[in-house]
Amino acid sequence: MSIDRPTPQPSTPLRDVIGLGNQPPKLSDSVLILIDFQNTYRSGVMALEGAEEALAAGARLLERARAAGTPVVHVLNDGGVDTPYDIRAHIGAISDEVAPADGEAVVVKQFPNSFHATELEQTLSDLGVAPGSGKDLVLAGFMTHMCVNYTAQGAFNLGYRPTVVAEATATRALTAPDGTVLPAAALHTAALTTITDLLGTVVPTIDALPA
């Protein structure tokens, strides 16, 4: 005999409980932060599911930001020589599709949170962006559950308002604590859901950012 189970109902997001807004920002009123769009994630041991599609979306987002006059900050992870994150080698370089243009800031990090032990906060300050300045942060890059998530958390903790563009980020399948495989799509969705509960806003596509 089958047992009918009630359909799970979502809890009220913490952002709603404490009165934070969920309106995505205009790209022209924001700073675009591109996180770890490195060749690291396109092949080999760190290859991500959907990396090429996310990178293509990141390139479109970057093109749109430049056209709108939006400041752009590129972040990349330096894991050291002979690692997949060796920024001195092709494997760790920022992918050509989203390579920094002259005058665009580049911040090097060594932790998942792009604000930790880096010049990112000072770089934003130099751009006239501070918590409460009215400027939002739009985030995209790799990996959804790791550096994108922790950078959103770091931004929130410092008082910034982060928004993540879901189609311009990706991750990989991992083994869960119970030994089962958590598919990349499920981990991607879970990470974005964590962000929307408190840390910031998530838009599904670039087109969801107000013109």
C-alpha positions in Angstrom: 0.0 0.0 0.0 1.4 3.3 -1.0 1.4 6.2 1.4 0.6 9.7 0.2 3.1 12.1 1.4 2.4 15.8 1.5 4.2 18.0 -1.1 7.1 19.8 0.6 6.4 23.5 1.1 9.3 26.0 1.0 10.1 28.0 4.1 10.1 31.8 4.0 13.6 33.0 2.9 15.6 34.8 5.5 15.8 37.8 3.2 12.1 38.2 3.5 12.0 37.5 7.2 14.5 40.3 8.0 13.2 42.7 5.3 16.0 42.6 2.7 15.1 43.3 -0.9 15.2 40.9 -3.9 15.1 43.3 -6.8 18.0 42.7 -9.1 20.1 45.7 -9.9 20.7 47.5 -13.2 24.0 46.5 -14.6 24.8 50.1 -15.2 24.4 50.8 -11.5 26.7 48.0 -10.5 30.2 46.6 -10.6 30.7 43.4 -12.4 33.0 40.9 -10.7 34.1 37.9 -12.8 35.5 35.2 -10.6 38.0 32.5 -11.7 37.0 32.3 -15.3 40.3 30.4 -15.8 41.3 27.7 -18.2 41.6 25.5 -15.1 37.9 24.6 -15.4 37.7 23.8 -19.1 39.6 20.5 -19.2 41.5 18.0 -17.1 40.9 17.2 -13.4 38.9 20.4 -12.6 36.7 20.4 -15.7 33.2 21.6 -14.9 29.9 20.5 -16.3 28.6 23.3 -18.4 31.8 25.3 -18.3 31.7 26.3 -21.9 28.1 27.5 -21.8 28.8 29.4 -18.6 31.9 31.0 -20.1 30.0 32.0 -23.2 27.3 33.6 -20.9 30.1 35.4 -19.0 31.5 36.8 -22.2 28.1 38.2 -23.1 27.7 39.6 -19.6 31.1 41.3 -19.9 30.3 42.7 -23.3 27.1 44.1 -22.0 28.8 45.6 -18.9 31.4 47.3 -21.1 28.8 48.8 -23.3 27.0 50.1 -20.3 30.1 51.7 -18.8 30.0 49.3 -15.8 33.3 48.9 -14.0 34.7 45.4 -14.2 36.9 43.5 -11.8 38.5 40.2 -12.8 39.4 37.8 -10.0 41.6 34.7 -10.4 42.9 32.1 -8.1 46.7 31.5 -7.8 47.3 28.0 -6.6 51.0 28.0 -7.3 53.4 26.6 -9.8 52.6 23.2 -11.3 48.9 23.2 -10.1 45.8 23.6 -12.2 45.6 27.1 -10.8 49.1 28.2 -11.9 48.4 31.7 -13.2 51.8 31.9 -14.8 50.8 29.1 -17.2 48.1 28.7 -19.8 46.1 26.3 -17.6 45.6 29.0 -14.9 45.2 32.0 -17.1 41.9 33.9 -17.5 40.1 32.5 -20.6 40.5 34.6 -23.7 36.8 35.1 -24.1 36.7 37.1 -20.9 40.3 38.4 -20.8 40.7 41.8 -19.0 40.8 44.9 -21.2 43.2 47.7 -20.6 42.2 49.6 -17.4 40.1 46.8 -15.9 41.2 45.7 -12.5 42.6 42.3 -11.8 42.7 40.8 -8.3 44.6 37.7 -7.3 43.3 35.5 -4.5 44.2 32.3 -2.8 41.0 31.6 -0.9 37.4 30.9 -2.0 36.2 34.3 -0.6 37.5 36.8 -3.1 37.6 39.5 -0.3 39.9 37.4 2.0 43.5 38.6 2.1 43.1 40.4 -1.3 42.9 43.9 -2.7 39.3 43.5 -3.8 37.7 45.7 -1.1 40.3 48.5 -1.8 39.7 48.1 -5.6 36.0 48.6 -5.1 36.7 51.6 -2.9 38.9 53.1 -5.6 36.0 52.7 -8.0 33.8 54.6 -5.6 31.9 51.6 -4.4 31.4 50.9 -0.7 28.6 49.4 1.4 25.7 51.8 1.3 27.0 53.6 -1.8 24.0 52.5 -3.9 26.2 50.4 -6.2 25.5 46.7 -6.3 27.9 43.8 -7.1 27.1 41.5 -10.0 28.9 38.2 -9.7 29.6 35.4 -12.2 32.3 32.7 -12.6 33.5 29.4 -11.2 32.7 27.4 -9.2 29.1 28.0 -8.1 29.3 26.2 -4.8 32.8 27.4 -4.0 34.2 30.7 -4.9 31.0 32.3 -6.3 29.1 31.3 -3.1 31.9 32.3 -0.7 32.5 35.6 -2.5 28.7 36.4 -2.2 29.0 35.6 1.5 32.0 37.8 1.8 30.3 40.6 0.1 27.2 40.2 2.2 29.3 40.1 5.4 30.9 43.4 4.4 27.6 45.1 3.7 27.6 44.9 -0.1 24.6 43.8 -2.1 25.6 40.9 -4.4 23.6 39.4 -7.3 24.7 36.2 -9.0 23.9 35.5 -12.7 23.1 31.8 -12.7 23.7 31.0 -16.3 27.2 32.5 -16.0 28.4 30.0 -13.4 29.0 26.3 -13.2 30.3 23.5 -11.0 31.1 19.8 -10.9 29.6 16.6 -9.5 30.9 15.6 -6.1 30.6 12.6 -3.7 28.2 13.3 -0.9 29.0 12.3 2.7 26.8 9.2 2.4 28.8 8.0 -0.6 26.3 8.9 -3.3 27.1 11.2 -6.2 25.6 14.6 -6.1 25.2 15.7 -9.7 26.6 19.0 -10.8 23.2 20.4 -11.6 21.9 19.6 -8.1 25.0 21.2 -6.4 24.7 24.3 -8.7 21.0 24.7 -7.7 21.7 24.1 -4.0 24.5 26.7 -4.0 22.4 29.3 -5.7 19.5 28.5 -3.3 21.7 29.1 -0.3 22.6 32.5 -1.7 19.0 33.5 -2.3 18.0 32.5 1.3 20.1 35.3 2.8 23.3 36.4 1.0 22.0 38.0 -2.1 19.8 37.9 -5.2 20.1 35.3 -8.0 18.9 36.0 -11.6 18.6 33.0 -14.0 20.0 34.8 -17.0 21.7 38.0 -18.1 18.5 39.2 -19.6 16.9 39.1 -16.2 19.0 42.1 -15.1 17.0 45.3 -15.6 18.0 47.3 -18.7 
